[in-house]
Amino acid sequence: MSKNISQGESILLASRYGTPYYIAPETLLGELNCKSDIWGTGIILYMMLTGRPPFNGENDGEIIKNIRN
């Protein structure tokens, strides 16, 4: 999944894309922008440094709830 977008531009999504551990809050609201990429990069860096995801849960719904909070 990729698309070139300019700084400040956003794309409205018809459905949710990505895995729960890496999904950005903007994406949960149906919008994809440059901040979503920064979020995903931060999640990867956090996991590399700590060995665990920053927003954990028993299932996908719980992980998404923790990201929203």
C-alpha positions in Angstrom: 0.0 0.0 0.0 1.5 3.3 -1.0 0.6 6.6 -2.5 2.6 9.8 -2.9 1.0 12.7 -1.1 2.3 16.2 -0.5 2.9 17.8 2.9 -0.4 18.9 4.3 -2.4 16.7 1.9 -4.6 13.9 3.2 -6.5 11.0 1.7 -9.9 9.8 2.9 -10.1 6.1 3.3 -13.0 3.9 2.5 -11.8 1.1 4.8 -9.1 0.5 7.5 -5.6 -0.4 6.3 -2.7 -1.7 8.3 -2.1 -3.9 11.3 -3.4 -2.8 14.7 0.0 -2.4 16.3 1.1 0.1 13.7 -2.1 1.9 12.8 -2.1 5.7 13.4 -5.0 7.5 15.2 -5.7 9.5 12.0 -6.2 6.3 10.1 -8.7 5.1 12.6 -10.7 8.2 11.7 -10.5 7.4 8.0 -7.8 9.8 7.0 -4.3 9.1 5.8 -1.6 11.8 5.8 2.2 12.3 6.4 1.6 12.1 10.2 0.5 8.5 9.7 3.9 7.6 8.4 5.7 9.4 11.2 3.5 7.5 13.7 4.3 4.1 12.1 8.1 4.9 12.1 7.8 5.8 15.8 6.1 2.6 16.6 8.8 0.6 14.8 11.6 2.5 16.7 9.8 2.0 20.0 9.5 -1.8 19.4 13.2 -2.0 18.3 14.3 -0.3 21.5 12.0 -2.0 24.0 11.1 -5.3 22.4 7.3 -4.7 22.9 4.6 -2.6 21.3 3.6 0.6 23.0 -0.1 -0.1 22.7 -0.8 -3.7 23.6 -4.0 -5.6 24.2 -5.5 -9.1 24.3 -7.2 -8.6 20.8 -7.3 -6.2 17.9 -10.2 -4.2 19.4 -8.4 -3.7 22.7 -5.2 -2.5 20.8 -7.3 0.0 18.8 -9.0 1.2 21.9 -5.6 1.8 23.6 -4.4 3.7 20.5 -7.4 5.9 20.5 -6.9 6.8 24.2 
